Amino acid sequence: MLIVVGFVIVLLAVFGGFVLQDGHLAALFQPYELLMIFGGALGAFVIANDRKAIGLTWRSLPMLFHGSRYTRDLYMALMALLFDLLTKVRREGLMALENEIDAPYDSAIFTTYRAILLDDHLMEFITDYLRLMVSGTMNSYQLENLMDNEIETYQEDSDIPVQAIHKLADGMPAFGIVAAVMGVVHTMGAIGRPPAELGALIAAALVGTFLGILLSYGLVAPLASLLHRRHQEAAKALQCVKVTLLASMNGYAPTIAVEFGRKVISATERPTFAELEGHVRQLKSR
């Protein structure tokens, strides 16, 4: 919803200011200029990216038009899930998790937290490293290094569509200039027309530069920044899981291990110590 509000603010501010200056909006309607800008930028986008980058960009676009899933409620559910799992380990041993992680969608623990089940990557991260913990073949230092490498790889992959959209935005002002130059060439070919007609042709040519800059910095570039923020939030959830599991491997009780994880959550989504403690007490009593 905020992305739509932002678009409306940009367009109202720019075109509203133009109208208040006694400008005529009809003069800005130049479909051929838009064709040159969008077509040229899209062609350059296809040339600059392979199928992997184009596919990742296409699949990332829906993330822009939905609110962030990594809310305070989701983090509370994540902390509660990790607490349940680590409590089971402390009471029954690591082998007790084998059935839970082999069939998480049939697990009594995992199915309690539907919000976490809907995040495939987060679920895969949790179950994969619990499986490695159950195997007992890796110490905490080796596991931490492996987690860091996976999170780094995730961030590198998630930056591919961000960079692709940024480059698309960077190219639009240049294609706006191309459209303007083409308009000037067209005007020079009609130099014998009356001054009023020449003025209209020159104005149409200048609109190309205006549209290229507006589309780039007002609409497309902010999408890349928002997408980068979305991927950062996903990586932060993985780091939260990483810190909690490593704290457990280092011998901390589930309550303390979950507190380790709470500390790496962003301040805007982080539950307070009292909120998390109260939530954990409710789980214990249940």
Phi, psi and omega per residue, in radians:
M1 nan -0.718 -3.119
L2 -1.098 -0.560 -3.129
I3 -1.147 -0.657 3.096
V4 -1.182 -0.735 3.105
V5 -1.053 -0.747 3.119
G6 -1.085 -0.762 3.106
F7 -1.050 -0.761 -3.124
V8 -1.101 -0.731 3.139
I9 -1.088 -0.795 -3.134
V10 -1.048 -0.874 -3.058
L11 -1.182 -0.703 3.127
L12 -1.143 -0.718 -3.126
A13 -1.128 -0.776 -3.074
V14 -1.274 -0.964 -3.073
F15 -1.305 -0.565 3.077
G16 -1.116 -0.742 3.094
G17 -1.098 -0.634 3.107
F18 -1.130 -0.744 3.135
V19 -1.154 -0.683 3.138
L20 -1.137 -0.376 3.062
Q21 -1.531 0.270 -3.114
D22 1.195 0.447 3.060
G23 -1.377 2.756 -3.133
H24 -1.896 2.061 -3.090
L25 -1.066 -0.513 -3.121
A26 -1.047 -0.506 -3.141
A27 -1.192 -0.403 -3.125
L28 -1.524 -0.166 3.134
F29 -1.444 1.732 -3.109
Q30 -2.273 1.477 -3.053
P31 -1.069 -0.578 -3.137
Y32 -1.226 -0.581 3.053
E33 -1.129 -0.753 3.100
L34 -1.087 -0.685 3.112
L35 -1.055 -0.777 -3.132
M36 -1.157 -0.695 -3.106
I37 -1.227 -0.941 -3.115
F38 -1.150 -0.767 -3.127
G39 -1.113 -0.784 3.125
G40 -1.129 -0.762 -3.134
A41 -1.154 -0.688 3.120
L42 -1.152 -0.724 3.101
G43 -1.089 -0.753 3.106
A44 -1.117 -0.651 3.094
F45 -1.053 -0.775 -3.139
V46 -1.154 -0.681 3.136
I47 -1.162 -0.694 -3.013
A48 -1.375 -0.247 -3.041
N49 -2.207 2.540 3.050
D50 -1.523 -3.092 -3.083
R51 -1.104 -0.606 3.131
K52 -1.089 -0.832 -3.108
A53 -1.148 -0.722 3.136
I54 -1.132 -0.737 3.119
G55 -1.115 -0.758 3.113
L56 -1.110 -0.675 3.123
T57 -1.140 -0.775 -3.133
W58 -1.095 -0.725 -3.118
R59 -1.289 -0.368 -3.131
S60 -1.441 -0.358 -3.047
L61 -1.026 -0.709 3.123
P62 -1.037 -0.475 3.117
M63 -1.056 -0.478 -3.055
L64 -1.271 -0.456 -3.000
F65 -1.822 0.241 3.041
H66 -2.180 2.639 3.064
G67 -1.144 2.817 3.137
S68 -1.108 2.347 3.096
R69 -1.437 -0.255 -3.064
Y70 -1.580 1.266 -3.133
T71 -1.658 3.077 3.074
R72 -1.043 -0.686 -3.133
D73 -1.122 -0.700 3.129
L74 -1.154 -0.717 3.131
Y75 -1.162 -0.606 3.048
M76 -1.095 -0.730 3.099
A77 -1.137 -0.701 3.132
L78 -1.118 -0.789 3.111
M79 -1.101 -0.675 3.124
A80 -1.167 -0.712 3.102
L81 -1.074 -0.832 3.139
L82 -1.112 -0.661 3.095
F83 -1.096 -0.782 3.112
D84 -1.036 -0.798 -3.107
L85 -1.136 -0.796 -3.107
L86 -1.228 -0.542 3.057
T87 -1.147 -0.699 3.098
K88 -1.109 -0.690 3.104
V89 -1.108 -0.763 -3.088
R90 -1.150 -0.589 -3.106
R91 -1.472 -0.698 -2.969
E92 -2.052 -0.125 -3.130
G93 1.662 2.833 -3.085
L94 -1.078 -0.601 -3.101
M95 -1.100 -0.350 3.131
A96 -1.179 -0.293 -3.134
L97 -1.529 -0.103 -3.014
E98 -1.021 -0.816 -3.138
N99 -1.194 -0.581 -3.116
E100 -1.147 -0.773 -3.058
I101 -1.461 -0.378 3.089
D102 -1.296 -0.559 3.124
A103 -2.376 1.202 -3.044
P104 -1.096 -0.516 -3.102
Y105 -1.354 -0.133 3.020
D106 -1.937 0.033 -3.072
S107 -1.368 2.409 3.105
A108 -1.145 -0.539 -3.135
I109 -1.327 -0.927 -3.059
F110 -1.127 -0.700 -3.087
T111 -1.208 -0.209 3.053
T112 -1.231 -0.423 -3.058
Y113 -2.027 1.402 -3.059
R114 -1.118 -0.581 -3.120
A115 -1.083 -0.610 3.126
I116 -1.322 -0.652 3.130
L117 -1.059 -0.508 -3.103
L118 -1.322 -0.248 3.132
D119 -1.709 1.688 -3.034
D120 -1.066 -0.746 -3.079
H121 -1.201 -0.700 3.100
L122 -1.133 -0.711 3.107
M123 -1.112 -0.747 3.134
E124 -1.108 -0.713 3.132
F125 -1.088 -0.806 -3.117
I126 -1.116 -0.887 -3.055
T127 -1.202 -0.634 3.139
D128 -1.090 -0.777 -3.075
Y129 -1.398 -0.465 2.981
L130 -1.161 -0.643 3.112
R131 -1.121 -0.705 3.098
L132 -1.163 -0.631 3.085
M133 -1.142 -0.694 3.130
V134 -1.140 -0.644 -3.122
S135 -1.122 -0.507 3.085
G136 1.240 0.293 -3.082
T137 -1.671 -0.083 -3.086
M138 -2.245 2.474 3.039
N139 -1.559 3.100 -3.031
S140 -1.143 -0.571 -3.132
Y141 -1.206 -0.737 3.111
Q142 -1.149 -0.708 -3.136
L143 -1.169 -0.683 3.120
E144 -1.104 -0.727 3.128
N145 -1.105 -0.721 3.127
L146 -1.143 -0.731 3.097
M147 -1.076 -0.770 3.133
D148 -1.052 -0.715 3.131
N149 -1.139 -0.706 3.138
E150 -1.175 -0.749 3.130
I151 -1.126 -0.681 3.104
E152 -1.108 -0.731 3.101
T153 -1.106 -0.717 3.097
Y154 -1.054 -0.756 -3.122
Q155 -1.171 -0.648 3.107
E156 -1.133 -0.765 3.125
D157 -1.148 -0.684 -3.116
S158 -1.229 -0.373 3.112
D159 -1.363 -0.271 -3.116
I160 -1.067 -0.941 3.106
P161 -1.149 -0.539 3.113
V162 -1.097 -0.822 3.139
Q163 -1.150 -0.648 -3.141
A164 -1.102 -0.761 3.141
I165 -1.217 -0.644 3.092
H166 -1.076 -0.751 -3.137
K167 -1.182 -0.617 3.060
L168 -1.058 -0.769 3.116
A169 -1.135 -0.702 -3.124
D170 -1.111 -0.519 -3.100
G171 -1.415 -0.356 -3.045
M172 -1.128 -0.749 3.076
P173 -1.039 -0.646 3.132
A174 -1.147 -0.729 3.105
F175 -1.240 -0.455 3.003
G176 -1.114 -0.675 3.089
I177 -1.161 -0.707 3.091
V178 -1.019 -0.809 3.125
A179 -1.076 -0.675 3.125
A180 -1.148 -0.743 3.127
V181 -1.100 -0.728 3.101
M182 -1.073 -0.661 3.092
G183 -1.135 -0.686 3.107
V184 -1.141 -0.705 3.095
V185 -1.048 -0.767 3.108
H186 -1.082 -0.690 3.127
T187 -1.127 -0.739 3.127
M188 -1.093 -0.530 3.101
G189 -1.291 -0.242 -3.140
A190 -2.023 0.560 -3.011
I191 -1.115 -0.329 -3.116
G192 -1.471 -0.052 -3.131
R193 -1.306 2.927 3.123
P194 -1.105 2.714 -3.115
P195 -0.968 -0.643 -3.125
A196 -1.109 -0.724 3.129
E197 -1.218 -0.681 3.103
L198 -1.109 -0.685 3.102
G199 -1.068 -0.712 3.120
A200 -1.138 -0.684 3.131
L201 -1.178 -0.711 3.117
I202 -1.149 -0.711 3.101
A203 -1.072 -0.737 3.122
A204 -1.092 -0.652 3.121
A205 -1.143 -0.736 -3.119
L206 -1.182 -0.456 3.115
V207 -1.050 -0.545 3.127
G208 -1.025 -0.818 3.100
T209 -1.082 -0.773 3.125
F210 -1.025 -0.844 -3.094
L211 -1.157 -0.681 3.132
G212 -1.061 -0.772 -3.135
I213 -1.227 -0.744 -3.134
L214 -1.092 -0.826 -3.115
L215 -1.124 -0.628 -3.113
S216 -1.221 -1.074 -2.989
Y217 -1.504 -0.355 -3.118
G218 -1.631 -0.472 -3.032
L219 -2.177 -0.910 -2.971
V220 -1.415 -0.833 -3.128
A221 -1.019 -0.715 3.075
P222 -1.064 -0.506 3.096
L223 -1.127 -0.679 3.114
A224 -1.132 -0.712 3.117
S225 -1.127 -0.714 3.124
L226 -1.150 -0.717 3.126
L227 -1.105 -0.689 3.091
H228 -1.058 -0.713 3.110
R229 -1.106 -0.730 3.123
R230 -1.047 -0.760 -3.127
H231 -1.234 -0.578 3.062
Q232 -1.090 -0.688 3.124
E233 -1.115 -0.713 3.115
A234 -1.127 -0.725 3.113
A235 -1.144 -0.597 3.121
K236 -1.116 -0.652 3.086
A237 -1.122 -0.673 3.098
L238 -1.136 -0.697 3.110
Q239 -1.130 -0.610 3.101
C240 -1.089 -0.793 3.103
V241 -1.100 -0.764 -3.123
K242 -1.011 -0.884 -3.086
V243 -1.111 -0.693 -3.123
T244 -1.149 -0.809 -3.117
L245 -1.162 -0.683 3.128
L246 -1.164 -0.651 3.088
A247 -1.091 -0.679 3.098
S248 -1.141 -0.730 3.123
M249 -1.113 -0.503 3.139
N250 -1.489 0.144 2.970
G251 1.735 0.068 -3.136
Y252 -1.355 2.575 3.099
A253 -1.144 2.717 -3.115
P254 -0.921 -0.711 -3.133
T255 -1.066 -0.730 -3.137
I256 -1.300 -0.679 3.132
A257 -1.057 -0.723 3.115
V258 -1.151 -0.592 3.089
E259 -1.142 -0.627 3.040
F260 -1.016 -0.810 -3.132
G261 -1.131 -0.646 -3.135
R262 -1.056 -0.598 -3.047
K263 -1.176 -0.399 -3.108
V264 -1.645 -0.039 3.099
I265 -1.293 2.478 3.118
S266 -1.006 2.550 -3.018
A267 -1.028 -0.574 -3.095
T268 -1.250 -0.427 3.139
E269 -1.907 -0.155 -3.031
R270 -1.234 2.159 3.018
P271 -1.219 2.648 3.114
T272 -1.256 2.880 3.111
F273 -1.029 -0.738 -3.119
A274 -1.141 -0.705 3.119
E275 -1.099 -0.789 -3.118
L276 -1.199 -0.713 3.128
E277 -1.099 -0.756 3.109
G278 -1.104 -0.674 3.109
H279 -1.128 -0.754 3.138
V280 -1.137 -0.679 3.104
R281 -1.103 -0.659 3.085
Q282 -1.097 -0.709 3.117
L283 -1.122 -0.740 -3.133
K284 -1.088 -0.772 -3.139
S285 -1.168 -0.520 3.141
R286 -1.285 nan nan
